[in-house]
Amino acid sequence: MLHYQIEFDEYRQHLIHVTLRFLAQPTQILSLPTWIPGSYLIREFAKHIESMKAYDEAGRQLKITKFEKNQWRLYNTDYELITVEYDVYAYDLSVRGAYVDQTRLYVNPACVCLGLQDQEHSPIELEIFLPEELKHFQIATGLSAKSLVKGRYTLKADNYAQLIDAPFELADQTRFSFEAHGIAHEFVVSGQHAMNAERMKQDIEKICSTEIEMFGSAPFENYTFMTMATGNSYGGLEHPNSTSLITPRDDLPKADEPAEPSADYQRFLGLCSHEYFHSWLVKFIRPENLATYDLNKESLTSLLWIFEGFTSYYDDLILYRSGVISQASYLKLLKTQIDRYLQNPGRFIQTVSESSFDAWIKFYRQDENSNNAGTSYYNKGCLVALCLDLGLRIKGSSLDLVMRKLYENTQKGIQVNERTIFDICQELTGDHWGEQINHLINTTEELPLDQLFPEFGIQFELKNEKTLAFGLKVAEKPEGVLIQQVRRDGAGANAGLSANDVIIAIDGLKASEKLLNKYAKQQGTFTVYAFRRDELLQFELQGGEVYLSTVELVVTDQSKAEKWLKS
């Protein structure tokens, strides 16, 4: 057994002290992951490790040498019991890292606990020691956890892979428990908030029950939601039997939360639904090459349009099916997804399968050109799932049945490859789906939403009501109008304006967003002055607006719509 001891005595300096004890191989390699499963970006967690030392059984210090950016080597250990100690700087208030201060101790073991080469399958015991003044903190984790003494916890993991995919939090917490189809669930919230716990319990239980019903069973025996309430942070990361969420406190249900959830609360419910769905699709059902991880480098796949896109389709649909939101609210959420797709010029440049493959270098590294050059495997993947679902239903099947088939296959040890969705669709309908699916995922042609919606009693109407002055996305600042993004098809780009330019004057008048919108509606050429860095530049700008497409979804036949939405 590998034994980790974690202490938080220096939490005011945001330091975690780790002691690792193990029976070493003659030449022992230690390493820390460079990324965390579920978040596709090399994050270089090893940069936060400090003061590493190693000792033998007699307490003699051993030489430990770093030979890669995230790997260390111990020599001539002769199967001795070795102790390795080090500190980790932990001040990343996100769902992917580690964060410690006087209010919260949060650890993703992927960025804190070194792994041992050739001992990845060894059982693990992790002990947590709290300083005296924080011993009142409660613990939340998906791992088995026991406490025989106040302020001291023992966690168990079957192996290193399970350890690094199970965060834990210690804090003052609001919590409640419930069961969904006989499975115990824990819901935990930390941070300052005024959550209506009864309303939250009522809604989250419906969501969890609906997702379990959809698949027929769950790939976990218990589940924990860990939520950190903040001012404006937002995000989530899935784990096999838990999820870590961070949300604006205003998104939590209020004491007077209306029967139809507010838009803010809907957003949080959608986040919970999304990450919970990942317990099936990502943590259990996986791309073949991600069935086991290489944590030292990128694990590339062109299938994130399935794993994130399908999840993004079902997260809001589940809210409606569970009865948590109305049909009108669901269609409004779906309209937002479609509008986002239609207003993204990058959809004509990058396919959704390319977007999936490039996630490591593009999606998680957004810049001012991302909207011009790329598409989102979340957003377009969601709409690909919608098109597949509607198309399958026309043939007497559904995407629900595809999901159940994926689940059944995985229970038999069969994971997902490039052909899986094609083959399952053919199996369910008897038709070949090569041309249809290739059109959706491997081309930049428009999705056939206008053809599919009418089959289900929904009128699909495109409108061009919104405009973007000169094709510029801007924000008013004290120094002028800051350009955040420049669309390539706009007058601003043609004039040479660029992201991060600050417009200070238009035709001799002090620049404002209102003035920019006014001039964009006029004909003619205008002189614009803007700072690029610290240099003043002059531009000749032609009047013109870029129209942004939006869609209206109107139910014309309720019975046809419910055949899609309700089942």
Buried (B, 14 or more C-beta within 10 A) or exposed (E): EBBBBBBBBEBEEBBBBBBBBBBBBEEBBBBBBBBBBBBBBBBBBBEBBEEBEBBBEEEEEBEBEEEEEBBBBBEEBEEBEBBBBBBBBBEBBBBBBBBBBEBBBBBBBBBBBBBBEEBEEBEBBBBBBBBEEBEEBBBBBBBEBEEEEEBEBBBBBEBBBBBBBBBBBBBEBBBBEBEBEEBEBBBBBBBEBEBBBEBBBEBBBBBBBBBBEBBEEBBBEBBBBBBBBBEEBBBBBBBBBBBBBBBBBBBBBBEEBEEEBBEBBBBBBBBBBBBBBBBBBBBBBBBBBBEEBEBBEBBBBBBBBBBBBBBBBBBBBBBBBBEBBBBEBBBBBBBBBBBBBBBBBBBEBBBBBBBBBBBBEBBBEEEBEBBBBBBBBBBBBBBBBBBBBBBBBEEEBBBBBBBBBBBEBBEEEEBBBEEBBBEBBBEBBEEEBEEBBEBBBEEBEEBBBEEBBEBBBBEBEEEEEEBBBBBBBBEEEEEBBBBEBBBBEBBBBBBBBBBBBBBBBBBEEEBBBEBBBBBBEEEEEBEBBBBBEEEEBEBEBBBBBBEBBBBEBEBEBEEBBBBBBEE
